[in-house]
């Protein structure tokens, strides 16, 4: 699964080495349904703060917090994300 995941990421990922956070107005202007999945122990951000901001500003957001995960997902975390996304797109 990890190899497939990395190949998929490499195919679609377009790095931005100096990304800026989206503004409140940009987040509020999102009209499509959005699924946001955070790892509780992500060292690159405060997941609780980011989740609260998403809930506050994105109109059609569904936030999931993976309690045992960080920035890099374990194999269990990858499976959980896969399951969440499949359930969400139904």
Phi, psi and omega per residue, in radians:
X1 nan -0.690 -3.088
X2 -1.092 -0.703 3.127
X3 -1.109 -0.778 3.108
X4 -1.072 -0.725 3.124
X5 -1.060 -0.842 -3.116
X6 -1.136 -0.681 3.092
X7 -1.112 -0.733 3.111
X8 -1.124 -0.768 3.113
X9 -1.071 -0.813 -3.124
X10 -1.113 -0.530 -3.138
X11 -1.243 -0.665 -2.986
X12 -1.915 -0.255 -3.058
X13 -1.361 2.259 3.082
X14 -2.099 1.792 -3.027
X15 -1.159 2.508 2.984
X16 -2.226 1.898 -2.971
X17 -1.351 -0.229 3.097
X18 -2.343 1.000 -3.097
X19 -1.218 2.546 3.058
X20 -1.858 2.512 3.106
X21 -1.056 2.589 3.051
X22 -1.168 2.519 3.112
X23 -1.307 2.884 3.073
X24 -1.008 -0.761 3.136
X25 -1.085 -0.718 3.118
X26 -1.115 -0.756 3.121
X27 -1.134 -0.713 -3.126
X28 -1.204 -0.358 -3.110
X29 -1.490 -0.096 3.122
X30 -1.225 2.171 -3.083
X31 -1.881 -0.310 -3.124
X32 -1.468 2.773 3.040
X33 -1.084 2.470 -3.092
X34 -2.257 2.304 3.028
X35 -1.892 2.120 3.116
X36 -2.066 2.221 -3.115
X37 -2.143 2.130 -3.138
X38 -1.986 2.597 2.907
X39 -1.600 2.243 -3.084
X40 -0.983 -0.581 -3.027
X41 -1.855 0.543 3.128
X42 -1.170 2.147 -3.116
X43 -1.444 -0.116 -3.117
X44 -1.606 -0.129 -3.127
X45 -2.806 2.933 3.004
X46 -1.615 1.731 -3.013
X47 -1.002 -0.716 -3.138
X48 -1.092 -0.713 3.138
X49 -1.161 -0.786 3.141
X50 -1.118 -0.710 3.117
X51 -1.124 -0.754 3.120
X52 -1.105 -0.699 3.121
X53 -1.142 -0.733 3.108
X54 -1.074 -0.809 -3.135
X55 -1.080 -0.632 -3.097
X56 -1.283 -0.653 -2.924
X57 -1.879 -0.455 -3.073
X58 -1.663 2.048 -3.019
X59 -1.009 -0.764 -3.049
X60 -1.987 0.890 -3.039
X61 -1.704 2.541 3.000
X62 -2.212 1.948 -3.050
X63 -1.772 2.307 3.052
X64 -2.107 2.408 3.077
X65 -2.038 2.108 3.090
X66 -1.570 1.834 -2.975
X67 -1.086 -0.579 -3.041
X68 -1.720 0.087 -3.017
X69 -1.909 2.793 3.065
X70 -2.064 -2.569 3.142
X71 -1.235 -0.757 3.060
X72 -1.679 2.288 -3.050
X73 -1.505 2.506 2.990
X74 -1.327 3.014 3.090
X75 -1.089 -0.631 3.064
X76 -1.131 -0.699 3.108
X77 -1.123 -0.724 3.087
X78 -1.047 -0.746 3.127
X79 -1.138 -0.701 3.134
X80 -1.118 -0.761 3.093
X81 -1.070 -0.788 3.110
X82 -0.992 -0.834 -3.133
X83 -1.103 -0.745 -3.138
X84 -1.093 -0.769 -3.114
X85 -1.183 -0.722 3.096
X86 -1.094 -0.719 3.119
X87 -1.151 -0.650 -3.100
X88 -1.207 -0.716 -3.123
X89 -1.448 -0.221 2.995
X90 0.929 nan nan
